[in-house]
Amino acid sequence: MSINVLFAAKAERWVTYEPTLNQAFGELGLDVNLRTQMPPEKVDYIVYAPNSDLQDFTPYKQVKAVLGLWAGVEDVVGNQTLTQPFARMVDEGLTRGMVEWVTGHVLRHHLGMDMHVLGQDGQWRDHVPPLATDRSVTVLGMGALGQACAEALSFLGFAVTGWSRSPKDIAGVTCLSGDDRLNEALSGAQIVVLLLPSTPETENTLNAETLALLEPGATVINPGRGPLIDDDALLEALNSGQVGHATLDVFRVEPLPPTHPYWSHPNVTVTPHIASETRPLSASRVIAENVRRGEAGEGFINLVDRKLGY
């Protein structure tokens, strides 16, 4: 008997994912009936994007799991009708893309590349940056993405500190955890990378008090979530020189309004939420694996803890 999978996402996603999902199901020998419309009582699994029209999960009483297409879950965990097991997307392609983006921007600021890229004016600037071993980088958030980025930066020789709410043990990374050690993780940091989830507890993690702990002139890099930063506090820190530069990929309102002061600030780089993107084929294989597990009676991977919010 076929496994009924409902695809609940925007139409343009269906065009992209329909062939890759069917390929991934086939690779695992799964007989899947994949559709964008299906009677709720017939659905076994839902492949889901939070911006789809499906917001009420109450009719889907037979669904074994809801399988997210996004890494972020803040728009889903508060849905009281979603009582089925919910798995977020942890995709190798997304992880590798994030590592490349974060590493690129850390190296950009570490090496002072803007000085030369933007300084083609005939002035000889002989600035020599320190070695990576003399540059402290703090990564806030040690989930799949944060851990991968911390490991890559450590491999390059940076003095990496990772902070998370729960304890971690990562080779080459100084791991701190718990609210009482956040200030320690930020104290004297020269580059800060934010990869925390967006929850009520993480909102405004970088604020006037915590920004003051950084080494003067530090760099802030945020490919995580917009609400992690108190925008007014960051702008004040940029204007005072406490923060030398901020590279921001995510914002409280997206697209970032044209009148927002980030656009015109000389020490801010805005990128349009492109730090990493889920790759359809590798993401489809993650979804197919969870369907296989569900049919085999095995535990699902990447399940979200509703209480923690990620």
Secondary structure as UniProt FT lines:
FT   STRAND          3..8
FT   HELIX           11..27
FT   TURN            28..29
FT   STRAND          32..35
FT   HELIX           40..42
FT   STRAND          45..48
FT   TURN            50..51
FT   TURN            58..59
FT   TURN            61..62
FT   STRAND          65..68
FT   TURN            74..78
FT   TURN            80..81
FT   STRAND          86..87
FT   HELIX           92..111
FT   HELIX           113..117
FT   HELIX           132..134
FT   STRAND          136..140
FT   HELIX           144..155
FT   TURN            156..157
FT   STRAND          159..164
FT   TURN            171..172
FT   STRAND          174..177
FT   HELIX           179..181
FT   HELIX           182..186
FT   TURN            187..188
FT   STRAND          191..194
FT   TURN            200..204
FT   HELIX           208..211
FT   TURN            212..213
FT   TURN            216..217
FT   STRAND          218..222
FT   HELIX           226..228
FT   HELIX           231..240
FT   STRAND          243..248
FT   TURN            258..259
FT   HELIX           261..264
FT   TURN            266..267
FT   STRAND          268..270
FT   HELIX           280..296
FT   TURN            306..309
//
